[in-house]
């Protein structure tokens, strides 16, 4: 087998394994696995969208330099702008844009996804992005297999988690009004469906961007010596994503129960 095929295989395999593990652990029949593969393909395309953006706006590559100046002038501010804005934000926007585009296409067919599905599918878009990114790193590496090994247990998991958290907030917006334990924000936001969806989508984008920025900044500051901290960050993020799955399912079941009781009373 040629090195090129090995790079593609070892870039794709971790994404499929991680997605299948999540598929096995979420409530039964909430996710269509073939649809999830479609979202992974959308993730592939999000890298192309990012490349297109850089072609149209090449000055984005110098965003940090133009905003902050040389890294020697203010390294603290330089690396924060670089990893949170120039890198993390624009990558997460590319993923979100293709996700919403594919969602609009599927909704024409009157598809009604479970809230957990939306969270999972956003994670699949991020996994697709990570696959193409891994292929790029492997192709440009002196030791492709070593590079792909470490990225498969760090960067691929990281991208997946960023997407899952973004998907969680998108799902929260689409679930509609909460009929219990409502906060003042719920009362204000839930009056307008479009405002609610936009608000929660922006929150999801910011959540993914912040996690992504922290991940990249940690690697920049600590390098290989910070691998233990990186593992802890990923483990805690995965546990947080698991809680998000459980909470979405709980809220969805409560909403279904509320609607059923209301219909029975009528």
SETIVO-409372 format. One record per residue: x, y, z of N, C-alpha, C in turn; residue number from 0. Coordinates in pm, whole numbers. Layout:
N
[atom [X,Y,Z],[X,Y,Z],[X,Y,Z],NUM]
...
! end
This chain:
266
[atom [85,-120,0],[0,0,0],[88,125,0],0]
[atom [56,222,-84],[136,344,-93],[121,430,32],1]
[atom [217,519,53],[214,607,170],[92,698,165],2]
[atom [53,744,45],[-64,831,33],[-191,764,81],3]
[atom [-210,637,43],[-329,564,87],[-324,538,238],4]
[atom [-206,512,291],[-193,491,436],[-229,618,512],5]
[atom [-187,732,461],[-219,859,527],[-370,882,528],6]
[atom [-436,856,415],[-582,872,408],[-652,775,504],7]
[atom [-606,649,503],[-667,547,589],[-654,583,737],8]
[atom [-532,619,779],[-509,648,920],[-559,786,961],9]
[atom [-602,866,865],[-670,992,897],[-819,969,914],10]
[atom [-876,881,832],[-1020,854,834],[-1059,757,944],11]
[atom [-977,656,971],[-1013,550,1065],[-1045,602,1206],12]
[atom [-962,689,1266],[-995,738,1402],[-1131,809,1407],13]
[atom [-1162,887,1303],[-1291,958,1300],[-1407,860,1299],14]
[atom [-1395,755,1220],[-1502,656,1213],[-1516,582,1345],15]
[atom [-1404,551,1409],[-1407,479,1538],[-1473,566,1644],16]
[atom [-1433,693,1655],[-1490,781,1756],[-1639,803,1733],17]
[atom [-1678,824,1608],[-1820,846,1579],[-1902,722,1611],18]
[atom [-1847,603,1585],[-1920,480,1613],[-1934,457,1764],19]
[atom [-1832,496,1841],[-1839,482,1987],[-1952,569,2042],20]
[atom [-1960,693,1994],[-2067,782,2040],[-2203,728,1996],21]
[atom [-2209,679,1873],[-2334,621,1819],[-2385,509,1908],22]
[atom [-2294,428,1962],[-2332,316,2047],[-2377,359,2186],23]
[atom [-2336,478,2230],[-2361,519,2368],[-2481,614,2384],24]
[atom [-2530,672,2274],[-2646,761,2286],[-2774,678,2283],25]
[atom [-2888,735,2326],[-3014,660,2325],[-3042,595,2190],26]
[atom [-3095,475,2194],[-3118,393,2075],[-3213,462,1978],27]
[atom [-3178,458,1850],[-3258,510,1739],[-3273,662,1738],28]
[atom [-3186,732,1808],[-3190,878,1800],[-3103,929,1686],29]
[atom [-3014,844,1634],[-2920,886,1530],[-2923,789,1413],30]
[atom [-2927,844,1293],[-2916,764,1170],[-2770,768,1127],31]
[atom [-2703,651,1131],[-2559,649,1106],[-2525,686,962],32]
[atom [-2609,648,867],[-2582,684,727],[-2589,835,708],33]
[atom [-2683,900,780],[-2691,1046,774],[-2567,1109,836],34]
[atom [-2518,1046,943],[-2396,1095,1008],[-2278,1093,912],35]
[atom [-2269,990,829],[-2161,984,730],[-2173,1099,630],36]
[atom [-2297,1138,601],[-2317,1254,514],[-2260,1381,576],37]
[atom [-2278,1394,707],[-2224,1512,775],[-2071,1509,782],38]
[atom [-2013,1391,791],[-1867,1382,787],[-1817,1432,651],39]
[atom [-1888,1395,544],[-1854,1444,410],[-1865,1596,403],40]
[atom [-1968,1650,467],[-1983,1796,474],[-1862,1858,545],41]
[atom [-1812,1787,647],[-1692,1833,716],[-1572,1839,624],42]
[atom [-1562,1740,533],[-1454,1744,432],[-1462,1875,353],43]
[atom [-1584,1909,313],[-1605,2027,228],[-1578,2157,304],44]
[atom [-1593,2155,436],[-1570,2276,514],[-1426,2323,504],45]
[atom [-1333,2229,486],[-1193,2266,466],[-1178,2341,334],46]
[atom [-1250,2295,231],[-1248,2364,103],[-1303,2505,114],47]
[atom [-1411,2521,194],[-1468,2654,216],[-1366,2745,284],48]
[atom [-1292,2688,380],[-1190,2765,450],[-1080,2809,354],49]
[atom [-1036,2718,268],[-934,2751,169],[-984,2860,75],50]
[atom [-1110,2853,37],[-1170,2954,-51],[-1172,3091,17],51]
[atom [-1203,3091,146],[-1204,3216,222],[-1066,3279,223],52]
[atom [-963,3195,246],[-826,3247,248],[-784,3299,111],53]
[atom [-837,3240,5],[-805,3287,-130],[-865,3425,-155],54]
[atom [-988,3443,-108],[-1057,3571,-128],[-1001,3679,-35],55]
[atom [-970,3639,89],[-919,3733,189],[-782,3688,240],56]
[atom [-678,3699,156],[-544,3655,197],[-489,3734,315],57]
[atom [-544,3854,336],[-497,3936,448],[-531,3875,583],58]
[atom [-626,3776,584],[-660,3711,710],[-538,3639,771],59]
[atom [-447,3594,685],[-325,3527,733],[-239,3623,817],60]
[atom [-254,3751,793],[-174,3851,865],[-258,3928,967],61]
[atom [-374,3872,1001],[-465,3942,1092],[-399,3975,1224],62]
[atom [-334,3876,1286],[-271,3898,1416],[-159,4000,1407],63]
[atom [-79,3990,1302],[32,4084,1283],[-20,4226,1267],64]
[atom [-131,4241,1194],[-188,4375,1172],[-254,4430,1298],65]
[atom [-315,4343,1377],[-384,4388,1499],[-288,4415,1614],66]
[atom [-193,4324,1631],[-110,4327,1752],[32,4374,1723],67]
[atom [83,4339,1606],[223,4367,1575],[305,4240,1586],68]
[atom [434,4256,1589],[524,4142,1596],[509,4068,1728],69]
[atom [529,3936,1725],[513,3853,1844],[606,3897,1956],70]
[atom [719,3954,1923],[815,3997,2027],[766,4120,2103],71]
[atom [674,4194,2044],[624,4314,2110],[527,4280,2224],72]
[atom [439,4186,2199],[341,4147,2302],[302,4002,2278],73]
[atom [387,3906,2319],[359,3765,2290],[228,3715,2349],74]
[atom [190,3764,2468],[67,3719,2532],[-54,3753,2446],75]
[atom [-63,3878,2405],[-176,3921,2322],[-168,3860,2183],76]
[atom [-46,3849,2129],[-26,3794,1995],[-83,3654,1984],77]
[atom [-47,3565,2077],[-90,3426,2068],[-240,3410,2097],78]
[atom [-296,3497,2180],[-440,3490,2205],[-519,3528,2080],79]
[atom [-478,3637,2015],[-548,3677,1892],[-526,3573,1783],80]
[atom [-405,3521,1772],[-372,3422,1669],[-460,3298,1682],81]
[atom [-463,3239,1802],[-529,3110,1817],[-679,3119,1842],82]
[atom [-726,3227,1904],[-869,3239,1929],[-945,3301,1812],83]
[atom [-883,3395,1741],[-952,3467,1634],[-907,3421,1496],84]
[atom [-778,3433,1469],[-728,3403,1335],[-744,3255,1299],85]
[atom [-727,3166,1397],[-735,3023,1368],[-870,2965,1411],86]
[atom [-898,2964,1542],[-1014,2893,1595],[-1146,2948,1540],87]
[atom [-1163,3079,1547],[-1292,3138,1508],[-1325,3108,1362],88]
[atom [-1230,3130,1272],[-1261,3114,1130],[-1281,2968,1094],89]
[atom [-1210,2877,1160],[-1231,2734,1134],[-1369,2690,1181],90]
[atom [-1410,2737,1299],[-1542,2699,1350],[-1654,2761,1266],91]
[atom [-1632,2880,1214],[-1731,2943,1125],[-1747,2860,998],92]
[atom [-1635,2810,943],[-1642,2727,822],[-1722,2600,847],93]
[atom [-1699,2535,961],[-1774,2414,995],[-1923,2445,1011],94]
[atom [-1953,2551,1086],[-2092,2588,1112],[-2164,2623,982],95]
[atom [-2097,2695,892],[-2160,2737,767],[-2203,2617,684],96]
[atom [-2114,2518,669],[-2150,2399,590],[-2255,2315,661],97]
[atom [-2250,2311,794],[-2352,2239,870],[-2490,2298,846],98]
[atom [-2501,2430,857],[-2630,2497,837],[-2678,2483,693],99]
[atom [-2586,2485,597],[-2623,2468,457],[-2683,2330,434],100]
[atom [-2618,2227,487],[-2668,2091,470],[-2799,2071,547],101]
[atom [-2810,2135,663],[-2934,2128,741],[-3051,2187,662],102]
[atom [-3028,2300,597],[-3136,2363,520],[-3181,2272,406],103]
[atom [-3086,2201,345],[-3119,2107,238],[-3203,1991,292],104]
[atom [-3166,1937,407],[-3237,1823,465],[-3376,1865,514],105]
[atom [-3390,1986,563],[-3518,2030,617],[-3623,2050,507],106]
[atom [-3579,2063,383],[-3674,2069,273],[-3749,1938,260],107]
[atom [-3689,1831,309],[-3751,1699,304],[-3831,1670,431],108]
[atom [-3856,1777,509],[-3936,1768,631],[-3872,1673,734],109]
[atom [-3740,1678,744],[-3670,1594,841],[-3683,1657,979],110]
[atom [-3713,1576,1078],[-3727,1625,1215],[-3632,1547,1305],111]
[atom [-3514,1602,1328],[-3411,1533,1404],[-3436,1542,1554],112]
[atom [-3396,1438,1625],[-3392,1442,1771],[-3283,1542,1811],113]
[atom [-3302,1616,1922],[-3199,1712,1964],[-3059,1651,1977],114]
[atom [-3051,1526,2022],[-2922,1459,2031],[-2860,1440,1893],115]
[atom [-2943,1418,1792],[-2894,1401,1656],[-2825,1528,1609],116]
[atom [-2885,1642,1635],[-2827,1769,1592],[-2689,1789,1655],117]
[atom [-2679,1761,1784],[-2550,1772,1852],[-2448,1676,1791],118]
[atom [-2491,1553,1767],[-2402,1451,1711],[-2358,1488,1570],119]
[atom [-2450,1537,1488],[-2419,1569,1349],[-2319,1685,1340],120]
[atom [-2332,1782,1430],[-2234,1891,1431],[-2096,1838,1466],121]
[atom [-2092,1741,1556],[-1965,1675,1590],[-1907,1601,1471],122]
[atom [-1994,1543,1386],[-1948,1472,1268],[-1887,1567,1165],123]
[atom [-1943,1686,1152],[-1884,1786,1063],[-1742,1819,1109],124]
[atom [-1725,1836,1238],[-1592,1865,1292],[-1496,1748,1270],125]
[atom [-1547,1625,1281],[-1463,1509,1253],[-1419,1507,1107],126]
[atom [-1510,1540,1017],[-1474,1546,876],[-1365,1649,851],127]
[atom [-1377,1763,916],[-1274,1867,907],[-1140,1813,956],128]
[atom [-1143,1741,1068],[-1020,1687,1127],[-953,1585,1035],129]
[atom [-1034,1507,962],[-978,1407,870],[-894,1475,763],130]
[atom [-949,1576,698],[-876,1646,592],[-754,1718,649],131]
[atom [-768,1775,767],[-656,1842,831],[-544,1743,861],132]
[atom [-582,1621,905],[-482,1518,931],[-409,1475,803],133]
[atom [-484,1463,696],[-422,1428,568],[-320,1534,528],134]
[atom [-354,1661,550],[-262,1769,517],[-136,1763,603],135]
[atom [-154,1740,734],[-38,1730,824],[47,1607,789],136]
[atom [-20,1494,762],[54,1372,730],[133,1385,602],137]
[atom [73,1449,502],[140,1467,373],[264,1555,385],138]
[atom [258,1654,473],[369,1748,488],[468,1709,598],139]
[atom [448,1592,660],[533,1550,772],[647,1461,725],140]
[atom [761,1470,795],[874,1382,767],[841,1240,809],141]
[atom [769,1226,919],[727,1095,969],[574,1094,978],142]
[atom [503,1067,868],[356,1077,864],[287,990,968],143]
[atom [331,865,986],[261,774,1077],[270,823,1222],144]
[atom [386,874,1260],[401,925,1397],[313,1047,1418],145]
[atom [310,1135,1318],[226,1254,1326],[79,1218,1337],146]
[atom [35,1124,1252],[-107,1085,1253],[-145,1012,1380],147]
[atom [-54,936,1438],[-82,865,1562],[-115,964,1673],148]
[atom [-29,1064,1691],[-52,1159,1799],[-172,1248,1773],149]
[atom [-191,1287,1648],[-306,1372,1616],[-437,1296,1629],150]
[atom [-435,1165,1606],[-559,1086,1615],[-612,1079,1758],151]
[atom [-524,1092,1858],[-569,1085,1998],[-571,1222,2065],152]
[atom [-540,1326,1986],[-545,1462,2041],[-631,1552,1953],153]
[atom [-580,1587,1835],[-648,1686,1750],[-784,1636,1701],154]
[atom [-793,1508,1663],[-921,1456,1613],[-1026,1458,1724],155]
[atom [-987,1414,1844],[-1079,1419,1958],[-1117,1563,1989],156]
[atom [-1017,1652,1982],[-1043,1793,2009],[-1146,1852,1915],157]
[atom [-1127,1832,1785],[-1222,1885,1687],[-1362,1828,1710],158]
[atom [-1369,1699,1739],[-1499,1637,1764],[-1570,1704,1882],159]
[atom [-1497,1727,1989],[-1555,1790,2109],[-1599,1932,2079],160]
[atom [-1517,2008,2003],[-1557,2144,1969],[-1692,2142,1898],161]
[atom [-1708,2049,1804],[-1833,2039,1731],[-1950,1995,1817],162]
[atom [-1926,1903,1909],[-2033,1855,1996],[-2087,1966,2084],163]
[atom [-1998,2049,2137],[-2045,2159,2222],[-2122,2262,2140],164]
[atom [-2076,2288,2018],[-2150,2380,1931],[-2287,2322,1901],165]
[atom [-2292,2192,1870],[-2418,2127,1840],[-2514,2126,1958],166]
[atom [-2459,2119,2079],[-2544,2120,2199],[-2624,2249,2206],167]
[atom [-2557,2362,2184],[-2626,2490,2196],[-2722,2512,2080],168]
[atom [-2686,2464,1961],[-2779,2472,1848],[-2906,2393,1880],169]
[atom [-2889,2276,1939],[-3004,2193,1978],[-3089,2263,2083],170]
[atom [-3024,2328,2178],[-3099,2400,2282],[-3188,2507,2222],171]
[atom [-3137,2576,2120],[-3217,2679,2054],[-3334,2621,1978],172]
[atom [-3314,2505,1915],[-3418,2445,1832],[-3525,2373,1913],173]
[atom [-3496,2343,2038],[-3594,2271,2120],[-3714,2358,2155],174]
[atom [-3697,2490,2142],[-3810,2577,2170],[-3821,2615,2316],175]
[atom [-3936,2667,2350],[-3957,2719,2485],[-3948,2610,2590],176]
[atom [-3885,2644,2701],[-3882,2553,2815],[-4006,2579,2900],177]
[atom [-4069,2472,2945],[-4194,2485,3020],[-4174,2464,3170],178]
[atom [-4047,2461,3211],[-4018,2439,3352],[-3882,2503,3383],179]
[atom [-3863,2547,3504],[-3738,2607,3549],[-3690,2716,3454],180]
[atom [-3782,2800,3408],[-3744,2903,3313],[-3674,3019,3383],181]
[atom [-3568,3070,3318],[-3498,3187,3369],[-3553,3311,3299],182]
[atom [-3507,3429,3341],[-3550,3553,3277],[-3507,3554,3130],183]
[atom [-3387,3500,3103],[-3338,3491,2966],[-3431,3404,2881],184]
[atom [-3476,3292,2935],[-3568,3205,2862],[-3696,3280,2824],185]
[atom [-3747,3357,2916],[-3872,3429,2892],[-3855,3531,2779],186]
[atom [-3738,3599,2777],[-3712,3700,2675],[-3685,3636,2539],187]
[atom [-3596,3537,2539],[-3552,3476,2413],[-3661,3394,2346],188]
[atom [-3739,3322,2425],[-3834,3227,2368],[-3956,3291,2303],189]
[atom [-3968,3423,2313],[-4081,3489,2250],[-4066,3491,2098],190]
[atom [-3942,3485,2049],[-3916,3492,1906],[-3828,3374,1865],191]
[atom [-3883,3288,1780],[-3814,3166,1742],[-3683,3195,1671],192]
[atom [-3683,3286,1574],[-3562,3315,1497],[-3455,3375,1586],193]
[atom [-3494,3467,1674],[-3398,3527,1767],[-3337,3420,1857],194]
[atom [-3422,3328,1904],[-3374,3220,1991],[-3272,3133,1919],195]
[atom [-3302,3094,1796],[-3211,3009,1720],[-3078,3079,1693],196]
[atom [-3084,3206,1655],[-2962,3282,1628],[-2880,3297,1755],197]
[atom [-2947,3329,1865],[-2877,3349,1992],[-2802,3223,2035],198]
[atom [-2870,3110,2035],[-2806,2987,2079],[-2700,2938,1981],199]
[atom [-2718,2965,1853],[-2616,2927,1755],[-2489,3008,1777],200]
[atom [-2504,3137,1806],[-2387,3221,1835],[-2318,3174,1962],201]
[atom [-2397,3139,2063],[-2338,3086,2186],[-2259,2959,2157],202]
[atom [-2315,2871,2072],[-2246,2749,2035],[-2117,2776,1961],203]
[atom [-2120,2873,1868],[-2000,2910,1794],[-1892,2963,1888],204]
[atom [-1932,3046,1984],[-1835,3101,2079],[-1779,2992,2170],205]
[atom [-1864,2897,2212],[-1818,2787,2297],[-1712,2704,2224],206]
[atom [-1740,2670,2098],[-1645,2592,2019],[-1516,2670,1996],207]
[atom [-1529,2800,1968],[-1412,2884,1943],[-1323,2894,2067],208]
[atom [-1385,2911,2183],[-1308,2923,2307],[-1234,2793,2338],209]
[atom [-1303,2679,2326],[-1238,2550,2350],[-1125,2526,2251],210]
[atom [-1150,2558,2126],[-1048,2542,2021],[-927,2630,2050],211]
[atom [-953,2755,2089],[-844,2847,2119],[-762,2802,2238],212]
[atom [-829,2753,2342],[-758,2703,2460],[-670,2585,2423],213]
[atom [-722,2496,2339],[-646,2379,2294],[-518,2422,2222],214]
[atom [-532,2511,2124],[-415,2554,2046],[-317,2634,2132],215]
[atom [-369,2719,2219],[-283,2801,2304],[-205,2713,2400],216]
[atom [-268,2610,2453],[-199,2517,2543],[-81,2450,2474],217]
[atom [-101,2408,2350],[7,2343,2275],[120,2442,2248],218]
[atom [84,2566,2213],[185,2667,2183],[271,2698,2306],219]
[atom [208,2711,2422],[280,2750,2543],[358,2634,2603],220]
[atom [299,2514,2606],[360,2402,2678],[433,2302,2589],221]
[atom [392,2292,2462],[458,2197,2373],[442,2053,2423],222]
[atom [537,1966,2388],[529,1825,2429],[524,1805,2580],223]
[atom [581,1899,2656],[583,1884,2803],[444,1900,2864],224]
[atom [350,1955,2786],[216,1976,2839],[117,1870,2796],225]
[atom [167,1754,2753],[77,1651,2701],[-20,1600,2807],226]
[atom [26,1594,2933],[-63,1548,3040],[-181,1644,3058],227]
[atom [-149,1773,3058],[-256,1873,3068],[-351,1868,2951],228]
[atom [-296,1838,2832],[-379,1827,2713],[-475,1709,2725],229]
[atom [-425,1596,2775],[-511,1480,2794],[-623,1511,2894],230]
[atom [-589,1582,3001],[-689,1617,3101],[-796,1709,3041],231]
[atom [-753,1803,2958],[-847,1893,2892],[-944,1815,2805],232]
[atom [-891,1720,2728],[-975,1641,2639],[-1069,1548,2717],233]
[atom [-1019,1488,2824],[-1102,1399,2905],[-1218,1476,2970],234]
[atom [-1187,1592,3028],[-1291,1673,3091],[-1392,1723,2987],235]
[atom [-1343,1755,2867],[-1433,1799,2760],[-1525,1686,2716],236]
[atom [-1472,1565,2706],[-1555,1450,2669],[-1661,1422,2774],237]
[atom [-1624,1434,2901],[-1721,1416,3009],[-1829,1524,3002],238]
[atom [-1787,1647,2969],[-1884,1755,2953],[-1978,1729,2837],239]
[atom [-1925,1676,2727],[-2009,1644,2611],[-2109,1533,2646],240]
[atom [-2064,1436,2727],[-2155,1329,2770],[-2268,1385,2853],241]
[atom [-2237,1480,2942],[-2341,1545,3022],[-2439,1619,2930],242]
[atom [-2387,1683,2826],[-2473,1756,2732],[-2571,1661,2664],243]
[atom [-2523,1543,2623],[-2612,1443,2564],[-2724,1406,2661],244]
[atom [-2686,1379,2787],[-2784,1339,2888],[-2885,1451,2915],245]
[atom [-2837,1573,2922],[-2925,1686,2951],[-3022,1711,2837],246]
[atom [-2973,1702,2712],[-3062,1719,2597],[-3174,1615,2598],247]
[atom [-3136,1492,2625],[-3236,1384,2627],[-3338,1406,2738],248]
[atom [-3290,1453,2853],[-3378,1480,2966],[-3477,1592,2934],249]
[atom [-3426,1702,2875],[-3513,1814,2841],[-3612,1777,2732],250]
[atom [-3566,1699,2636],[-3655,1655,2528],[-3768,1568,2582],251]
[atom [-3735,1476,2671],[-3837,1387,2729],[-3938,1467,2812],252]
[atom [-3889,1568,2885],[-3980,1651,2964],[-4075,1730,2875],253]
[atom [-4021,1778,2762],[-4106,1854,2671],[-4213,1765,2609],254]
[atom [-4174,1644,2568],[-4269,1549,2510],[-4377,1515,2613],255]
[atom [-4335,1496,2739],[-4430,1463,2845],[-4526,1578,2871],256]
[atom [-4473,1701,2868],[-4556,1820,2890],[-4662,1832,2781],257]
[atom [-4620,1813,2655],[-4715,1823,2542],[-4819,1713,2550],258]
[atom [-4778,1593,2587],[-4871,1481,2597],[-4975,1507,2707],259]
[atom [-4930,1558,2821],[-5023,1587,2930],[-5120,1698,2890],260]
[atom [-5070,1797,2816],[-5156,1908,2773],[-5264,1858,2679],261]
[atom [-5227,1769,2587],[-5324,1712,2492],[-5428,1629,2566],262]
[atom [-5384,1554,2667],[-5478,1472,2745],[-5579,1559,2820],263]
[atom [-5533,1674,2870],[-5624,1763,2943],[-5727,1824,2851],264]
[atom [-5689,1846,2727],[-5783,1905,2632],[-5885,1803,2584],265]
! end
